[in-house]
Amino acid sequence: MLGKKKSATGRVIDLVCGMKIDPATAAATREHNGTTFYFCSKGCAKTFDSDPHRYEQA
């Protein structure tokens, strides 16, 4: 899943908006079905919260 997968630069992709972010400085994180997802903003985390199953398929 992209929320957890790190790129060569150590960044992850926010599944909601597609932004590459450093997991160490992510604005928010969520655990879902054993996977940690990282978000660039609390707004993206809130969007994820409304339908997490939509994003776990990404």
PyMOL Python script that loads the backbone (N, CA, C, O; Angstrom):
from pymol import cmd

cmd.read_pdbstr("""\
ATOM      1  N   MET A   1       0.823  -1.179   0.000  1.00  0.00           N
ATOM      2  CA  MET A   1       0.000   0.000   0.000  1.00  0.00           C
ATOM      3  C   MET A   1       0.871   1.247   0.000  1.00  0.00           C
ATOM      4  O   MET A   1       1.916   1.287   0.649  1.00  0.00           O
ATOM      5  N   LEU A   2       0.452   2.217  -0.700  1.00  0.00           N
ATOM      6  CA  LEU A   2       1.266   3.412  -0.831  1.00  0.00           C
ATOM      7  C   LEU A   2       1.433   4.174   0.469  1.00  0.00           C
ATOM      8  O   LEU A   2       2.454   4.831   0.671  1.00  0.00           O
ATOM      9  N   GLY A   3       0.464   4.100   1.342  1.00  0.00           N
ATOM     10  CA  GLY A   3       0.560   4.820   2.598  1.00  0.00           C
ATOM     11  C   GLY A   3       1.752   4.408   3.422  1.00  0.00           C
ATOM     12  O   GLY A   3       2.267   5.195   4.217  1.00  0.00           O
ATOM     13  N   LYS A   4       2.191   3.195   3.244  1.00  0.00           N
ATOM     14  CA  LYS A   4       3.302   2.673   4.013  1.00  0.00           C
ATOM     15  C   LYS A   4       4.564   2.556   3.167  1.00  0.00           C
ATOM     16  O   LYS A   4       5.669   2.608   3.708  1.00  0.00           O
ATOM     17  N   LYS A   5       4.431   2.405   1.893  1.00  0.00           N
ATOM     18  CA  LYS A   5       5.561   2.163   1.010  1.00  0.00           C
ATOM     19  C   LYS A   5       6.456   3.392   0.900  1.00  0.00           C
ATOM     20  O   LYS A   5       5.993   4.485   0.575  1.00  0.00           O
ATOM     21  N   LYS A   6       7.737   3.196   1.174  1.00  0.00           N
ATOM     22  CA  LYS A   6       8.680   4.309   1.093  1.00  0.00           C
ATOM     23  C   LYS A   6       9.348   4.332  -0.276  1.00  0.00           C
ATOM     24  O   LYS A   6       9.638   3.291  -0.866  1.00  0.00           O
ATOM     25  N   SER A   7       9.581   5.536  -0.760  1.00  0.00           N
ATOM     26  CA  SER A   7      10.299   5.704  -2.019  1.00  0.00           C
ATOM     27  C   SER A   7      11.800   5.678  -1.741  1.00  0.00           C
ATOM     28  O   SER A   7      12.218   5.526  -0.593  1.00  0.00           O
ATOM     29  N   ALA A   8      12.590   5.822  -2.763  1.00  0.00           N
ATOM     30  CA  ALA A   8      14.041   5.832  -2.624  1.00  0.00           C
ATOM     31  C   ALA A   8      14.505   6.987  -1.741  1.00  0.00           C
ATOM     32  O   ALA A   8      15.587   6.918  -1.157  1.00  0.00           O
ATOM     33  N   THR A   9      13.710   8.038  -1.638  1.00  0.00           N
ATOM     34  CA  THR A   9      14.075   9.191  -0.811  1.00  0.00           C
ATOM     35  C   THR A   9      13.554   9.053   0.617  1.00  0.00           C
ATOM     36  O   THR A   9      13.749   9.957   1.430  1.00  0.00           O
ATOM     37  N   GLY A  10      12.896   7.940   0.936  1.00  0.00           N
ATOM     38  CA  GLY A  10      12.351   7.733   2.267  1.00  0.00           C
ATOM     39  C   GLY A  10      11.003   8.376   2.484  1.00  0.00           C
ATOM     40  O   GLY A  10      10.488   8.393   3.602  1.00  0.00           O
ATOM     41  N   ARG A  11      10.430   8.904   1.425  1.00  0.00           N
ATOM     42  CA  ARG A  11       9.126   9.551   1.536  1.00  0.00           C
ATOM     43  C   ARG A  11       8.019   8.548   1.237  1.00  0.00           C
ATOM     44  O   ARG A  11       8.240   7.522   0.594  1.00  0.00           O
ATOM     45  N   VAL A  12       6.831   8.871   1.717  1.00  0.00           N
ATOM     46  CA  VAL A  12       5.643   8.065   1.454  1.00  0.00           C
ATOM     47  C   VAL A  12       4.622   8.938   0.749  1.00  0.00           C
ATOM     48  O   VAL A  12       4.752  10.162   0.724  1.00  0.00           O
ATOM     49  N   ILE A  13       3.620   8.316   0.183  1.00  0.00           N
ATOM     50  CA  ILE A  13       2.588   9.056  -0.542  1.00  0.00           C
ATOM     51  C   ILE A  13       1.318   9.124   0.293  1.00  0.00           C
ATOM     52  O   ILE A  13       0.808   8.104   0.755  1.00  0.00           O
ATOM     53  N   ASP A  14       0.819  10.329   0.476  1.00  0.00           N
ATOM     54  CA  ASP A  14      -0.476  10.556   1.109  1.00  0.00           C
ATOM     55  C   ASP A  14      -1.518  10.035   0.121  1.00  0.00           C
ATOM     56  O   ASP A  14      -1.650  10.568  -0.981  1.00  0.00           O
ATOM     57  N   LEU A  15      -2.254   8.999   0.509  1.00  0.00           N
ATOM     58  CA  LEU A  15      -3.205   8.364  -0.412  1.00  0.00           C
ATOM     59  C   LEU A  15      -4.375   9.257  -0.797  1.00  0.00           C
ATOM     60  O   LEU A  15      -5.011   9.029  -1.827  1.00  0.00           O
ATOM     61  N   VAL A  16      -4.664  10.250  -0.004  1.00  0.00           N
ATOM     62  CA  VAL A  16      -5.802  11.120  -0.291  1.00  0.00           C
ATOM     63  C   VAL A  16      -5.456  12.126  -1.376  1.00  0.00           C
ATOM     64  O   VAL A  16      -6.203  12.270  -2.345  1.00  0.00           O
ATOM     65  N   CYS A  17      -4.329  12.827  -1.229  1.00  0.00           N
ATOM     66  CA  CYS A  17      -4.003  13.898  -2.175  1.00  0.00           C
ATOM     67  C   CYS A  17      -2.833  13.571  -3.106  1.00  0.00           C
ATOM     68  O   CYS A  17      -2.611  14.279  -4.088  1.00  0.00           O
ATOM     69  N   GLY A  18      -2.090  12.512  -2.808  1.00  0.00           N
ATOM     70  CA  GLY A  18      -0.984  12.116  -3.672  1.00  0.00           C
ATOM     71  C   GLY A  18       0.339  12.800  -3.369  1.00  0.00           C
ATOM     72  O   GLY A  18       1.326  12.558  -4.065  1.00  0.00           O
ATOM     73  N   MET A  19       0.384  13.641  -2.355  1.00  0.00           N
ATOM     74  CA  MET A  19       1.613  14.352  -2.006  1.00  0.00           C
ATOM     75  C   MET A  19       2.637  13.388  -1.399  1.00  0.00           C
ATOM     76  O   MET A  19       2.280  12.514  -0.609  1.00  0.00           O
ATOM     77  N   LYS A  20       3.902  13.551  -1.768  1.00  0.00           N
ATOM     78  CA  LYS A  20       4.982  12.785  -1.155  1.00  0.00           C
ATOM     79  C   LYS A  20       5.402  13.509   0.121  1.00  0.00           C
ATOM     80  O   LYS A  20       5.676  14.710   0.107  1.00  0.00           O
ATOM     81  N   ILE A  21       5.448  12.760   1.224  1.00  0.00           N
ATOM     82  CA  ILE A  21       5.787  13.362   2.503  1.00  0.00           C
ATOM     83  C   ILE A  21       6.783  12.495   3.266  1.00  0.00           C
ATOM     84  O   ILE A  21       6.897  11.293   3.023  1.00  0.00           O
ATOM     85  N   ASP A  22       7.495  13.123   4.187  1.00  0.00           N
ATOM     86  CA  ASP A  22       8.420  12.425   5.067  1.00  0.00           C
ATOM     87  C   ASP A  22       7.583  11.865   6.221  1.00  0.00           C
ATOM     88  O   ASP A  22       6.914  12.633   6.913  1.00  0.00           O
ATOM     89  N   PRO A  23       7.602  10.565   6.442  1.00  0.00           N
ATOM     90  CA  PRO A  23       6.774  10.006   7.509  1.00  0.00           C
ATOM     91  C   PRO A  23       7.119  10.553   8.898  1.00  0.00           C
ATOM     92  O   PRO A  23       6.264  10.589   9.783  1.00  0.00           O
ATOM     93  N   ALA A  24       8.356  10.973   9.082  1.00  0.00           N
ATOM     94  CA  ALA A  24       8.770  11.508  10.385  1.00  0.00           C
ATOM     95  C   ALA A  24       8.114  12.852  10.695  1.00  0.00           C
ATOM     96  O   ALA A  24       7.996  13.234  11.860  1.00  0.00           O
ATOM     97  N   THR A  25       7.690  13.565   9.659  1.00  0.00           N
ATOM     98  CA  THR A  25       7.086  14.884   9.875  1.00  0.00           C
ATOM     99  C   THR A  25       5.638  14.945   9.385  1.00  0.00           C
ATOM    100  O   THR A  25       5.094  16.031   9.186  1.00  0.00           O
ATOM    101  N   ALA A  26       5.022  13.792   9.195  1.00  0.00           N
ATOM    102  CA  ALA A  26       3.629  13.754   8.732  1.00  0.00           C
ATOM    103  C   ALA A  26       2.723  14.483   9.721  1.00  0.00           C
ATOM    104  O   ALA A  26       2.910  14.390  10.934  1.00  0.00           O
ATOM    105  N   ALA A  27       1.747  15.204   9.193  1.00  0.00           N
ATOM    106  CA  ALA A  27       0.807  15.951  10.034  1.00  0.00           C
ATOM    107  C   ALA A  27      -0.119  15.026  10.804  1.00  0.00           C
ATOM    108  O   ALA A  27      -0.619  15.384  11.871  1.00  0.00           O
ATOM    109  N   ALA A  28      -0.346  13.831  10.262  1.00  0.00           N
ATOM    110  CA  ALA A  28      -1.236  12.870  10.918  1.00  0.00           C
ATOM    111  C   ALA A  28      -0.910  11.466  10.423  1.00  0.00           C
ATOM    112  O   ALA A  28      -0.387  11.288   9.322  1.00  0.00           O
ATOM    113  N   THR A  29      -1.222  10.487  11.238  1.00  0.00           N
ATOM    114  CA  THR A  29      -1.096   9.089  10.843  1.00  0.00           C
ATOM    115  C   THR A  29      -2.359   8.364  11.276  1.00  0.00           C
ATOM    116  O   THR A  29      -3.066   8.795  12.187  1.00  0.00           O
ATOM    117  N   ARG A  30      -2.620   7.270  10.612  1.00  0.00           N
ATOM    118  CA  ARG A  30      -3.728   6.408  10.991  1.00  0.00           C
ATOM    119  C   ARG A  30      -3.280   4.961  10.841  1.00  0.00           C
ATOM    120  O   ARG A  30      -2.516   4.631   9.934  1.00  0.00           O
ATOM    121  N   GLU A  31      -3.758   4.103  11.734  1.00  0.00           N
ATOM    122  CA  GLU A  31      -3.559   2.664  11.641  1.00  0.00           C
ATOM    123  C   GLU A  31      -4.867   2.074  11.130  1.00  0.00           C
ATOM    124  O   GLU A  31      -5.944   2.381  11.641  1.00  0.00           O
ATOM    125  N   HIS A  32      -4.756   1.226  10.116  1.00  0.00           N
ATOM    126  CA  HIS A  32      -5.954   0.577   9.576  1.00  0.00           C
ATOM    127  C   HIS A  32      -5.555  -0.791   9.067  1.00  0.00           C
ATOM    128  O   HIS A  32      -4.680  -0.913   8.210  1.00  0.00           O
ATOM    129  N   ASN A  33      -6.200  -1.824   9.597  1.00  0.00           N
ATOM    130  CA  ASN A  33      -5.923  -3.208   9.203  1.00  0.00           C
ATOM    131  C   ASN A  33      -4.433  -3.539   9.229  1.00  0.00           C
ATOM    132  O   ASN A  33      -3.920  -4.198   8.325  1.00  0.00           O
ATOM    133  N   GLY A  34      -3.744  -3.078  10.267  1.00  0.00           N
ATOM    134  CA  GLY A  34      -2.341  -3.407  10.450  1.00  0.00           C
ATOM    135  C   GLY A  34      -1.359  -2.588   9.627  1.00  0.00           C
ATOM    136  O   GLY A  34      -0.162  -2.877   9.630  1.00  0.00           O
ATOM    137  N   THR A  35      -1.842  -1.576   8.928  1.00  0.00           N
ATOM    138  CA  THR A  35      -0.985  -0.728   8.104  1.00  0.00           C
ATOM    139  C   THR A  35      -1.038   0.703   8.627  1.00  0.00           C
ATOM    140  O   THR A  35      -2.100   1.200   9.004  1.00  0.00           O
ATOM    141  N   THR A  36       0.118   1.358   8.646  1.00  0.00           N
ATOM    142  CA  THR A  36       0.170   2.764   9.030  1.00  0.00           C
ATOM    143  C   THR A  36       0.090   3.620   7.779  1.00  0.00           C
ATOM    144  O   THR A  36       0.827   3.403   6.817  1.00  0.00           O
ATOM    145  N   PHE A  37      -0.809   4.594   7.799  1.00  0.00           N
ATOM    146  CA  PHE A  37      -0.966   5.544   6.712  1.00  0.00           C
ATOM    147  C   PHE A  37      -0.522   6.908   7.194  1.00  0.00           C
ATOM    148  O   PHE A  37      -0.772   7.274   8.342  1.00  0.00           O
ATOM    149  N   TYR A  38       0.135   7.663   6.328  1.00  0.00           N
ATOM    150  CA  TYR A  38       0.687   8.971   6.658  1.00  0.00           C
ATOM    151  C   TYR A  38      -0.002  10.042   5.817  1.00  0.00           C
ATOM    152  O   TYR A  38      -0.317   9.827   4.647  1.00  0.00           O
ATOM    153  N   PHE A  39      -0.232  11.210   6.442  1.00  0.00           N
ATOM    154  CA  PHE A  39      -0.965  12.272   5.759  1.00  0.00           C
ATOM    155  C   PHE A  39      -0.247  13.607   5.885  1.00  0.00           C
ATOM    156  O   PHE A  39       0.411  13.891   6.886  1.00  0.00           O
ATOM    157  N   CYS A  40      -0.390  14.416   4.843  1.00  0.00           N
ATOM    158  CA  CYS A  40       0.248  15.735   4.804  1.00  0.00           C
ATOM    159  C   CYS A  40      -0.489  16.742   5.668  1.00  0.00           C
ATOM    160  O   CYS A  40       0.091  17.745   6.085  1.00  0.00           O
ATOM    161  N   SER A  41      -1.769  16.483   5.943  1.00  0.00           N
ATOM    162  CA  SER A  41      -2.573  17.416   6.728  1.00  0.00           C
ATOM    163  C   SER A  41      -3.644  16.661   7.503  1.00  0.00           C
ATOM    164  O   SER A  41      -3.960  15.511   7.201  1.00  0.00           O
ATOM    165  N   LYS A  42      -4.188  17.327   8.499  1.00  0.00           N
ATOM    166  CA  LYS A  42      -5.288  16.730   9.259  1.00  0.00           C
ATOM    167  C   LYS A  42      -6.532  16.600   8.389  1.00  0.00           C
ATOM    168  O   LYS A  42      -7.363  15.720   8.615  1.00  0.00           O
ATOM    169  N   GLY A  43      -6.661  17.472   7.398  1.00  0.00           N
ATOM    170  CA  GLY A  43      -7.789  17.392   6.471  1.00  0.00           C
ATOM    171  C   GLY A  43      -7.758  16.107   5.653  1.00  0.00           C
ATOM    172  O   GLY A  43      -8.789  15.464   5.458  1.00  0.00           O
ATOM    173  N   CYS A  44      -6.573  15.735   5.176  1.00  0.00           N
ATOM    174  CA  CYS A  44      -6.452  14.477   4.421  1.00  0.00           C
ATOM    175  C   CYS A  44      -6.739  13.285   5.336  1.00  0.00           C
ATOM    176  O   CYS A  44      -7.371  12.317   4.911  1.00  0.00           O
ATOM    177  N   ALA A  45      -6.280  13.348   6.582  1.00  0.00           N
ATOM    178  CA  ALA A  45      -6.558  12.268   7.530  1.00  0.00           C
ATOM    179  C   ALA A  45      -8.059  12.156   7.786  1.00  0.00           C
ATOM    180  O   ALA A  45      -8.588  11.049   7.889  1.00  0.00           O
ATOM    181  N   LYS A  46      -8.740  13.280   7.889  1.00  0.00           N
ATOM    182  CA  LYS A  46     -10.189  13.282   8.110  1.00  0.00           C
ATOM    183  C   LYS A  46     -10.926  12.676   6.910  1.00  0.00           C
ATOM    184  O   LYS A  46     -11.892  11.931   7.076  1.00  0.00           O
ATOM    185  N   THR A  47     -10.462  13.005   5.706  1.00  0.00           N
ATOM    186  CA  THR A  47     -11.054  12.417   4.500  1.00  0.00           C
ATOM    187  C   THR A  47     -10.860  10.904   4.509  1.00  0.00           C
ATOM    188  O   THR A  47     -11.787  10.156   4.195  1.00  0.00           O
ATOM    189  N   PHE A  48      -9.667  10.454   4.865  1.00  0.00           N
ATOM    190  CA  PHE A  48      -9.382   9.021   4.981  1.00  0.00           C
ATOM    191  C   PHE A  48     -10.327   8.376   5.997  1.00  0.00           C
ATOM    192  O   PHE A  48     -10.887   7.309   5.744  1.00  0.00           O
ATOM    193  N   ASP A  49     -10.497   9.032   7.147  1.00  0.00           N
ATOM    194  CA  ASP A  49     -11.350   8.493   8.206  1.00  0.00           C
ATOM    195  C   ASP A  49     -12.778   8.258   7.740  1.00  0.00           C
ATOM    196  O   ASP A  49     -13.446   7.343   8.222  1.00  0.00           O
ATOM    197  N   SER A  50     -13.253   9.074   6.807  1.00  0.00           N
ATOM    198  CA  SER A  50     -14.641   8.948   6.356  1.00  0.00           C
ATOM    199  C   SER A  50     -14.876   7.684   5.528  1.00  0.00           C
ATOM    200  O   SER A  50     -16.009   7.210   5.447  1.00  0.00           O
ATOM    201  N   ASP A  51     -13.822   7.126   4.909  1.00  0.00           N
ATOM    202  CA  ASP A  51     -13.973   5.909   4.107  1.00  0.00           C
ATOM    203  C   ASP A  51     -12.618   5.228   3.920  1.00  0.00           C
ATOM    204  O   ASP A  51     -12.094   5.210   2.806  1.00  0.00           O
ATOM    205  N   PRO A  52     -12.043   4.669   4.981  1.00  0.00           N
ATOM    206  CA  PRO A  52     -10.703   4.098   4.886  1.00  0.00           C
ATOM    207  C   PRO A  52     -10.594   2.929   3.899  1.00  0.00           C
ATOM    208  O   PRO A  52      -9.532   2.713   3.315  1.00  0.00           O
ATOM    209  N   HIS A  53     -11.665   2.186   3.713  1.00  0.00           N
ATOM    210  CA  HIS A  53     -11.596   1.041   2.794  1.00  0.00           C
ATOM    211  C   HIS A  53     -11.365   1.485   1.347  1.00  0.00           C
ATOM    212  O   HIS A  53     -10.801   0.737   0.549  1.00  0.00           O
ATOM    213  N   ARG A  54     -11.790   2.669   1.021  1.00  0.00           N
ATOM    214  CA  ARG A  54     -11.563   3.211  -0.323  1.00  0.00           C
ATOM    215  C   ARG A  54     -10.067   3.334  -0.607  1.00  0.00           C
ATOM    216  O   ARG A  54      -9.618   3.085  -1.726  1.00  0.00           O
ATOM    217  N   TYR A  55      -9.308   3.716   0.401  1.00  0.00           N
ATOM    218  CA  TYR A  55      -7.885   3.994   0.216  1.00  0.00           C
ATOM    219  C   TYR A  55      -6.999   2.774   0.429  1.00  0.00           C
ATOM    220  O   TYR A  55      -5.870   2.757  -0.062  1.00  0.00           O
ATOM    221  N   GLU A  56      -7.460   1.764   1.134  1.00  0.00           N
ATOM    222  CA  GLU A  56      -6.619   0.599   1.350  1.00  0.00           C
ATOM    223  C   GLU A  56      -6.439  -0.209   0.060  1.00  0.00           C
ATOM    224  O   GLU A  56      -5.531  -1.035  -0.029  1.00  0.00           O
ATOM    225  N   GLN A  57      -7.279   0.018  -0.914  1.00  0.00           N
ATOM    226  CA  GLN A  57      -7.156  -0.679  -2.203  1.00  0.00           C
ATOM    227  C   GLN A  57      -6.127  -0.024  -3.125  1.00  0.00           C
ATOM    228  O   GLN A  57      -5.737  -0.609  -4.136  1.00  0.00           O
ATOM    229  N   ALA A  58      -5.686   1.188  -2.779  1.00  0.00           N
ATOM    230  CA  ALA A  58      -4.747   1.940  -3.647  1.00  0.00           C
ATOM    231  C   ALA A  58      -3.391   1.286  -3.709  1.00  0.00           C
ATOM    232  O   ALA A  58      -2.494   1.786  -4.388  1.00  0.00           O
TER     233      ALA A  58
END
""", "prot")
cmd.dss("prot")
cmd.show_as("cartoon", "prot")
cmd.util.cbc("prot")
cmd.orient("prot")
